[in-house]
Amino acid sequence: MGKEQISRKALNPHYVVGFIDGEGSFSVSINHHNTLKSGVEVKPEFEIELRADDREILERIAVTIGSGIIYDCSYERYGWYPHSKYKISSTKEMVAKLFPFLDRYQLQAKKRKCYVVFKKIVVMMVRKQHLTAKGLEKIRSLREQIRKLVKKPNGQKARETARIRENR
């Protein structure tokens, strides 16, 4: 967290959980990666993205959770307002800060199910299970569970509560 965030006040944790229920995203990408021994990179990320004029709330969420980085995103080429993105991509920070926070102050919406599966994936990674064929296959299966939670019943793509990406 940057120096300017140190002076920000923490928020009520229940407010933060409600905010995550509405705007948070748990994603797991699986990419082929030639420089890694396994040839595959598994990358979990938690993020909240808002218009840049709401950056202060992201800073206060970062202070409340005690972890994360905030990025500025320009979508000028699309004619959109600038955005700010709060992200935790370190599995160590997830285990040390995010998971204890979300286990103490539990999500209430269907995103809770996404979180439970996401946490299983991260714990498997901490245990290095993603480096085995069997572990990677289990992670793909868990990720598919998140995908099913996100889809609309009629097959249309939903506004994703848990983004799933896979680059081949």
N, C-alpha and C positions, 0 to 999 in steps of 0.2 A: 504494500500500500504506500502511496506517495505521501510526502510531508503535509500537503494540504488536507489530507483525509484525517490526520491525527486530531485535528480540532473538531471534527464532526462528532455529533452525539449519536450514541447507539439508539436503536429503535426498540420498541416493545417486540420481543421475540415472536409473539403470536401474530403481530402485524406482518413481520417478515415472512413467516410461514404462509400466511394468507396470500402475500404477494407472490411467493414462489409457486403456490398452487395455481395462481392465475397467469403468471408471466415467466416462470422458470422453465428451463429445458435441460433434460438429461439426455446426452447423446453418446453413442459409442460408434466410432468409425473403425473399420478394418481395412487396411490398405496393404497392398503388396509393397515391399520395401527391400530392394536388392542388397542394401548394405547391412541389413540385420541378419544374424545367423539363421533365424527361423524363416526369413523371407517375408514375414508378415508383421505389421505394426497394429496393435490394438490401442486405440486412443479414446479414453472416456473424457467427457467434458460436461461440466455443469455451467450454465450461463443464463443470464437475464439480459435482454437487449431492449432499450428504450430510446425514445428521442433524446437527443443531447440536452435539451432544456430540462430534462428530468435527471441529469447526471447526479445531482446531490443525493437523491434517494438511493442510487446505486452505491455511492460512497458510504452512506449510513448503513446500508445492508452489509457492506464489506466490513465495517467497524463492528457491527453486531455479531456477525459470524466469526470474525477474527482472521479472515483469509480472503484471498482473491486479488485479481488485477482488473483494472478498468481500462478499456481501450476506446479510442474515438474511431468511429467508422464513418466514412464519407460515401454517401449514395448519390452524389451530385449527378453522376451520369444517368441515373434513373429519374432525376427530378424530385428526389425525396429529401426530407429534412435530414440533417446529420443525426447520427445515433451514437450512443455510448453502450458499450457491452461490458458487463461484469462477468468474469470467467474464473473458474477454478479448474485447472487441467492437471494439476499435480496429484497423483494418487496418494502421496504422503499427506498433503494438505487436506484431501478429502477424508482420509481416515482420522487425522488429528483434529480437524475443525468442523468440516461440513457434516459428517455422519453423526458425531455426538450431538450437534445442534439439532439435526432433523430427527434423531431418535428421541431427544428430550421434548422437542416441540414438534409434534407429528403433523404431517400434511393431512388434510381432511378430504380432499377431492380425489378423483381417480388417479391423479399424479402420484399419489402414495404408492400405488401398485408399480408404477414405472420406477419410482425411487427404490423400492425393495429389490427389484430385479437388477437395477443399475448398481446398487451396493454389492450384490452378489458377484457381479462381474468384476468390480474393482477389488474386492477381497480375493477373488481367484487370481487376479493379476499380482497383487501383493505377495501371494504365495507362489508366484512364478508359474502358475498352471497354464497360462496363455502360451507358454513356450513349448507345450506338448501338443501333439495332434489331437489327442482326446480332450484336453482342456480347451483348445481353440474351438473345437466342434461344440463343446458345451456352451461356450461364450456365444457362438453364432446362434445356438438354440435359444439361449436366454434373450439375446438381442431380438430375435424374432417374436418373443413374447411381448416385448415393448412395442414392436411394430404393430402387432395385433391390437394393442390397447389404444393406439393412436388412430387407426383407420376408422373411417365412417362406415356405418353398416351397408350402405349402397355401393361401396367400393371407391367412392370419390376420395381424393386425397384430403385429409383433414388439415386444419391449421395445426401444425405438429406440436404436441406437448412434449414429445421426446423425439428429437430429430435423429434419424438413423441414416448414416451415410456409409457407402462402401464404394471405394474407387478401385477399379480393376486395372 
